[in-house]
Amino acid sequence: MKDVEKIIGQVNGTMGMEGMPLTDEDKDMLRKCITGETSSDDMVKRLIKQYTVVPDR
């Protein structure tokens, strides 16, 4: 688990340099991908579904 937190810390540092630090939700999603609880493909699909706006007809 120590390695997982190290990876998340490194990603957070890199994103922070760009002015986009990770949220707690971002860290939780990374944790799930790193530990194999979910695949990165499944997480991308979930995020696309979550943030896709369907226009009214």
C-alpha positions in Angstrom: 0.0 0.0 0.0 3.0 2.3 0.6 3.9 2.2 -3.1 0.3 3.1 -4.1 0.4 6.2 -1.9 3.8 7.1 -3.3 2.5 6.9 -6.9 -0.5 9.0 -6.0 1.8 11.5 -4.4 3.9 11.7 -7.5 0.9 12.2 -9.8 -0.5 14.8 -7.4 2.8 16.7 -7.4 3.0 16.7 -11.2 -0.6 17.8 -11.6 -0.1 20.4 -8.9 2.8 22.0 -10.9 0.3 22.5 -13.7 -2.2 24.1 -11.3 -4.5 21.0 -11.2 -3.9 19.2 -7.9 -5.8 16.0 -7.4 -9.1 16.0 -5.4 -9.8 13.3 -2.9 -12.1 11.7 -5.5 -9.3 11.7 -8.0 -7.0 10.0 -5.5 -9.7 7.4 -4.8 -10.1 6.6 -8.5 -6.3 6.3 -8.9 -6.2 4.0 -5.9 -8.8 1.7 -7.4 -7.0 1.5 -10.8 -3.6 1.0 -9.2 -4.8 -1.8 -6.9 -6.7 -3.5 -9.7 -10.1 -3.0 -8.1 -11.2 -1.6 -11.5 -9.4 -1.3 -14.8 -8.4 2.1 -16.3 -10.6 1.3 -19.3 -13.6 0.9 -17.0 -12.8 4.1 -15.1 -12.5 6.1 -18.4 -15.9 4.7 -19.5 -17.4 5.7 -16.2 -16.0 9.2 -16.4 -17.2 9.7 -20.0 -20.7 8.6 -19.0 -20.6 10.8 -15.9 -19.6 14.0 -17.8 -21.3 13.5 -21.1 -24.1 16.0 -21.7 -27.0 14.8 -23.7 -28.7 17.8 -25.4 -32.5 18.2 -25.0 -34.5 17.5 -28.2 
